Amino acid sequence: MAVVQMSDVAYEDFIKLLEENNIDSNTIRIYLAGMG
């Protein structure tokens, strides 16, 4: 599993999305199909 790098703006939007959806953890797994 690799760490995703993102800008500060993207990180703030990500945290806001988690808060709006009542998600307590800021660690998620993203599965991408068809990559690689």
mmCIF file of the N, C-alpha and C atoms, coordinates in Angstrom:
data_MODEL
# 
_entry.id   MODEL 
# 
loop_
_atom_site.group_PDB 
_atom_site.id 
_atom_site.type_symbol 
_atom_site.label_atom_id 
_atom_site.label_alt_id 
_atom_site.label_comp_id 
_atom_site.label_asym_id 
_atom_site.label_entity_id 
_atom_site.label_seq_id 
_atom_site.pdbx_PDB_ins_code 
_atom_site.Cartn_x 
_atom_site.Cartn_y 
_atom_site.Cartn_z 
_atom_site.occupancy 
_atom_site.B_iso_or_equiv 
_atom_site.pdbx_formal_charge 
_atom_site.auth_seq_id 
_atom_site.auth_comp_id 
_atom_site.auth_asym_id 
_atom_site.auth_atom_id 
_atom_site.pdbx_PDB_model_num 
ATOM 1   N N  . MET A 1 1  ? 0.852   -1.167 0.000   1.00 0.00 ? 1  MET A N  1 
ATOM 2   C CA . MET A 1 1  ? 0.000   0.000  0.000   1.00 0.00 ? 1  MET A CA 1 
ATOM 3   C C  . MET A 1 1  ? 0.900   1.232  0.000   1.00 0.00 ? 1  MET A C  1 
ATOM 4   N N  . ALA A 1 2  ? 0.549   2.220  -0.794  1.00 0.00 ? 2  ALA A N  1 
ATOM 5   C CA . ALA A 1 2  ? 1.355   3.434  -0.915  1.00 0.00 ? 2  ALA A CA 1 
ATOM 6   C C  . ALA A 1 2  ? 0.624   4.621  -0.291  1.00 0.00 ? 2  ALA A C  1 
ATOM 7   N N  . VAL A 1 3  ? 1.408   5.560  0.160   1.00 0.00 ? 3  VAL A N  1 
ATOM 8   C CA . VAL A 1 3  ? 0.862   6.802  0.707   1.00 0.00 ? 3  VAL A CA 1 
ATOM 9   C C  . VAL A 1 3  ? 0.560   7.743  -0.454  1.00 0.00 ? 3  VAL A C  1 
ATOM 10  N N  . VAL A 1 4  ? -0.561  8.435  -0.370  1.00 0.00 ? 4  VAL A N  1 
ATOM 11  C CA . VAL A 1 4  ? -0.957  9.382  -1.412  1.00 0.00 ? 4  VAL A CA 1 
ATOM 12  C C  . VAL A 1 4  ? -0.484  10.770 -1.016  1.00 0.00 ? 4  VAL A C  1 
ATOM 13  N N  . GLN A 1 5  ? 0.151   11.460 -1.952  1.00 0.00 ? 5  GLN A N  1 
ATOM 14  C CA . GLN A 1 5  ? 0.548   12.842 -1.702  1.00 0.00 ? 5  GLN A CA 1 
ATOM 15  C C  . GLN A 1 5  ? -0.524  13.759 -2.276  1.00 0.00 ? 5  GLN A C  1 
ATOM 16  N N  . MET A 1 6  ? -0.885  14.794 -1.518  1.00 0.00 ? 6  MET A N  1 
ATOM 17  C CA . MET A 1 6  ? -1.885  15.747 -1.990  1.00 0.00 ? 6  MET A CA 1 
ATOM 18  C C  . MET A 1 6  ? -1.548  17.134 -1.480  1.00 0.00 ? 6  MET A C  1 
ATOM 19  N N  . SER A 1 7  ? -2.091  18.128 -2.146  1.00 0.00 ? 7  SER A N  1 
ATOM 20  C CA . SER A 1 7  ? -1.844  19.514 -1.761  1.00 0.00 ? 7  SER A CA 1 
ATOM 21  C C  . SER A 1 7  ? -2.566  19.831 -0.455  1.00 0.00 ? 7  SER A C  1 
ATOM 22  N N  . ASP A 1 8  ? -2.207  20.954 0.147   1.00 0.00 ? 8  ASP A N  1 
ATOM 23  C CA . ASP A 1 8  ? -2.864  21.385 1.386   1.00 0.00 ? 8  ASP A CA 1 
ATOM 24  C C  . ASP A 1 8  ? -4.350  21.631 1.161   1.00 0.00 ? 8  ASP A C  1 
ATOM 25  N N  . VAL A 1 9  ? -4.698  22.211 0.027   1.00 0.00 ? 9  VAL A N  1 
ATOM 26  C CA . VAL A 1 9  ? -6.105  22.491 -0.287  1.00 0.00 ? 9  VAL A CA 1 
ATOM 27  C C  . VAL A 1 9  ? -6.883  21.181 -0.416  1.00 0.00 ? 9  VAL A C  1 
ATOM 28  N N  . ALA A 1 10 ? -6.306  20.208 -1.112  1.00 0.00 ? 10 ALA A N  1 
ATOM 29  C CA . ALA A 1 10 ? -6.964  18.909 -1.267  1.00 0.00 ? 10 ALA A CA 1 
ATOM 30  C C  . ALA A 1 10 ? -7.121  18.220 0.087   1.00 0.00 ? 10 ALA A C  1 
ATOM 31  N N  . TYR A 1 11 ? -6.109  18.330 0.943   1.00 0.00 ? 11 TYR A N  1 
ATOM 32  C CA . TYR A 1 11 ? -6.178  17.718 2.271   1.00 0.00 ? 11 TYR A CA 1 
ATOM 33  C C  . TYR A 1 11 ? -7.293  18.352 3.098   1.00 0.00 ? 11 TYR A C  1 
ATOM 34  N N  . GLU A 1 12 ? -7.392  19.665 3.060   1.00 0.00 ? 12 GLU A N  1 
ATOM 35  C CA . GLU A 1 12 ? -8.450  20.358 3.802   1.00 0.00 ? 12 GLU A CA 1 
ATOM 36  C C  . GLU A 1 12 ? -9.826  19.940 3.301   1.00 0.00 ? 12 GLU A C  1 
ATOM 37  N N  . ASP A 1 13 ? -9.985  19.807 1.978   1.00 0.00 ? 13 ASP A N  1 
ATOM 38  C CA . ASP A 1 13 ? -11.258 19.353 1.418   1.00 0.00 ? 13 ASP A CA 1 
ATOM 39  C C  . ASP A 1 13 ? -11.560 17.919 1.837   1.00 0.00 ? 13 ASP A C  1 
ATOM 40  N N  . PHE A 1 14 ? -10.530 17.082 1.877   1.00 0.00 ? 14 PHE A N  1 
ATOM 41  C CA . PHE A 1 14 ? -10.693 15.690 2.288   1.00 0.00 ? 14 PHE A CA 1 
ATOM 42  C C  . PHE A 1 14 ? -11.168 15.609 3.738   1.00 0.00 ? 14 PHE A C  1 
ATOM 43  N N  . ILE A 1 15 ? -10.524 16.355 4.619   1.00 0.00 ? 15 ILE A N  1 
ATOM 44  C CA . ILE A 1 15 ? -10.915 16.365 6.034   1.00 0.00 ? 15 ILE A CA 1 
ATOM 45  C C  . ILE A 1 15 ? -12.341 16.887 6.187   1.00 0.00 ? 15 ILE A C  1 
ATOM 46  N N  . LYS A 1 16 ? -12.684 17.922 5.448   1.00 0.00 ? 16 LYS A N  1 
ATOM 47  C CA . LYS A 1 16 ? -14.042 18.474 5.492   1.00 0.00 ? 16 LYS A CA 1 
ATOM 48  C C  . LYS A 1 16 ? -15.064 17.425 5.052   1.00 0.00 ? 16 LYS A C  1 
ATOM 49  N N  . LEU A 1 17 ? -14.751 16.683 3.986   1.00 0.00 ? 17 LEU A N  1 
ATOM 50  C CA . LEU A 1 17 ? -15.637 15.620 3.512   1.00 0.00 ? 17 LEU A CA 1 
ATOM 51  C C  . LEU A 1 17 ? -15.851 14.565 4.592   1.00 0.00 ? 17 LEU A C  1 
ATOM 52  N N  . LEU A 1 18 ? -14.770 14.161 5.267   1.00 0.00 ? 18 LEU A N  1 
ATOM 53  C CA . LEU A 1 18 ? -14.891 13.168 6.333   1.00 0.00 ? 18 LEU A CA 1 
ATOM 54  C C  . LEU A 1 18 ? -15.753 13.692 7.477   1.00 0.00 ? 18 LEU A C  1 
ATOM 55  N N  . GLU A 1 19 ? -15.550 14.943 7.872   1.00 0.00 ? 19 GLU A N  1 
ATOM 56  C CA . GLU A 1 19 ? -16.327 15.529 8.966   1.00 0.00 ? 19 GLU A CA 1 
ATOM 57  C C  . GLU A 1 19 ? -17.804 15.623 8.601   1.00 0.00 ? 19 GLU A C  1 
ATOM 58  N N  . GLU A 1 20 ? -18.105 16.025 7.371   1.00 0.00 ? 20 GLU A N  1 
ATOM 59  C CA . GLU A 1 20 ? -19.498 16.162 6.932   1.00 0.00 ? 20 GLU A CA 1 
ATOM 60  C C  . GLU A 1 20 ? -20.224 14.822 6.912   1.00 0.00 ? 20 GLU A C  1 
ATOM 61  N N  . ASN A 1 21 ? -19.486 13.744 6.745   1.00 0.00 ? 21 ASN A N  1 
ATOM 62  C CA . ASN A 1 21 ? -20.081 12.413 6.682   1.00 0.00 ? 21 ASN A CA 1 
ATOM 63  C C  . ASN A 1 21 ? -19.886 11.619 7.967   1.00 0.00 ? 21 ASN A C  1 
ATOM 64  N N  . ASN A 1 22 ? -19.501 12.320 9.045   1.00 0.00 ? 22 ASN A N  1 
ATOM 65  C CA . ASN A 1 22 ? -19.344 11.721 10.377  1.00 0.00 ? 22 ASN A CA 1 
ATOM 66  C C  . ASN A 1 22 ? -18.405 10.516 10.375  1.00 0.00 ? 22 ASN A C  1 
ATOM 67  N N  . ILE A 1 23 ? -17.287 10.641 9.672   1.00 0.00 ? 23 ILE A N  1 
ATOM 68  C CA . ILE A 1 23 ? -16.275 9.590  9.637   1.00 0.00 ? 23 ILE A CA 1 
ATOM 69  C C  . ILE A 1 23 ? -15.169 9.985  10.605  1.00 0.00 ? 23 ILE A C  1 
ATOM 70  N N  . ASP A 1 24 ? -14.945 9.142  11.622  1.00 0.00 ? 24 ASP A N  1 
ATOM 71  C CA . ASP A 1 24 ? -14.023 9.481  12.703  1.00 0.00 ? 24 ASP A CA 1 
ATOM 72  C C  . ASP A 1 24 ? -12.552 9.362  12.317  1.00 0.00 ? 24 ASP A C  1 
ATOM 73  N N  . SER A 1 25 ? -12.226 8.468  11.410  1.00 0.00 ? 25 SER A N  1 
ATOM 74  C CA . SER A 1 25 ? -10.832 8.222  11.047  1.00 0.00 ? 25 SER A CA 1 
ATOM 75  C C  . SER A 1 25 ? -10.476 8.966  9.767   1.00 0.00 ? 25 SER A C  1 
ATOM 76  N N  . ASN A 1 26 ? -9.239  9.471  9.690   1.00 0.00 ? 26 ASN A N  1 
ATOM 77  C CA . ASN A 1 26 ? -8.811  10.116 8.450   1.00 0.00 ? 26 ASN A CA 1 
ATOM 78  C C  . ASN A 1 26 ? -7.929  9.180  7.629   1.00 0.00 ? 26 ASN A C  1 
ATOM 79  N N  . THR A 1 27 ? -8.018  7.882  7.932   1.00 0.00 ? 27 THR A N  1 
ATOM 80  C CA . THR A 1 27 ? -7.304  6.870  7.167   1.00 0.00 ? 27 THR A CA 1 
ATOM 81  C C  . THR A 1 27 ? -8.327  6.061  6.386   1.00 0.00 ? 27 THR A C  1 
ATOM 82  N N  . ILE A 1 28 ? -8.196  6.067  5.067   1.00 0.00 ? 28 ILE A N  1 
ATOM 83  C CA . ILE A 1 28 ? -9.121  5.309  4.233   1.00 0.00 ? 28 ILE A CA 1 
ATOM 84  C C  . ILE A 1 28 ? -8.324  4.492  3.222   1.00 0.00 ? 28 ILE A C  1 
ATOM 85  N N  . ARG A 1 29 ? -8.969  3.507  2.634   1.00 0.00 ? 29 ARG A N  1 
ATOM 86  C CA . ARG A 1 29 ? -8.374  2.720  1.552   1.00 0.00 ? 29 ARG A CA 1 
ATOM 87  C C  . ARG A 1 29 ? -9.143  3.035  0.280   1.00 0.00 ? 29 ARG A C  1 
ATOM 88  N N  . ILE A 1 30 ? -8.395  3.260  -0.770  1.00 0.00 ? 30 ILE A N  1 
ATOM 89  C CA . ILE A 1 30 ? -8.990  3.538  -2.073  1.00 0.00 ? 30 ILE A CA 1 
ATOM 90  C C  . ILE A 1 30 ? -8.548  2.429  -3.018  1.00 0.00 ? 30 ILE A C  1 
ATOM 91  N N  . TYR A 1 31 ? -9.499  1.725  -3.595  1.00 0.00 ? 31 TYR A N  1 
ATOM 92  C CA . TYR A 1 31 ? -9.198  0.661  -4.542  1.00 0.00 ? 31 TYR A CA 1 
ATOM 93  C C  . TYR A 1 31 ? -9.431  1.184  -5.951  1.00 0.00 ? 31 TYR A C  1 
ATOM 94  N N  . LEU A 1 32 ? -8.394  1.142  -6.772  1.00 0.00 ? 32 LEU A N  1 
ATOM 95  C CA . LEU A 1 32 ? -8.494  1.586  -8.155  1.00 0.00 ? 32 LEU A CA 1 
ATOM 96  C C  . LEU A 1 32 ? -8.440  0.364  -9.064  1.00 0.00 ? 32 LEU A C  1 
ATOM 97  N N  . ALA A 1 33 ? -9.477  0.185  -9.857  1.00 0.00 ? 33 ALA A N  1 
ATOM 98  C CA . ALA A 1 33 ? -9.499  -0.935 -10.801 1.00 0.00 ? 33 ALA A CA 1 
ATOM 99  C C  . ALA A 1 33 ? -8.938  -0.478 -12.139 1.00 0.00 ? 33 ALA A C  1 
ATOM 100 N N  . GLY A 1 34 ? -8.181  -1.331 -12.769 1.00 0.00 ? 34 GLY A N  1 
ATOM 101 C CA . GLY A 1 34 ? -7.662  -1.041 -14.092 1.00 0.00 ? 34 GLY A CA 1 
ATOM 102 C C  . GLY A 1 34 ? -6.438  -0.159 -14.118 1.00 0.00 ? 34 GLY A C  1 
ATOM 103 N N  . MET A 1 35 ? -5.789  0.039  -12.995 1.00 0.00 ? 35 MET A N  1 
ATOM 104 C CA . MET A 1 35 ? -4.577  0.862  -12.949 1.00 0.00 ? 35 MET A CA 1 
ATOM 105 C C  . MET A 1 35 ? -3.360  -0.056 -12.986 1.00 0.00 ? 35 MET A C  1 
ATOM 106 N N  . GLY A 1 36 ? -2.446  0.217  -13.907 1.00 0.00 ? 36 GLY A N  1 
ATOM 107 C CA . GLY A 1 36 ? -1.196  -0.535 -13.939 1.00 0.00 ? 36 GLY A CA 1 
ATOM 108 C C  . GLY A 1 36 ? -1.253  -1.652 -14.834 1.00 0.00 ? 36 GLY A C  1 
# 
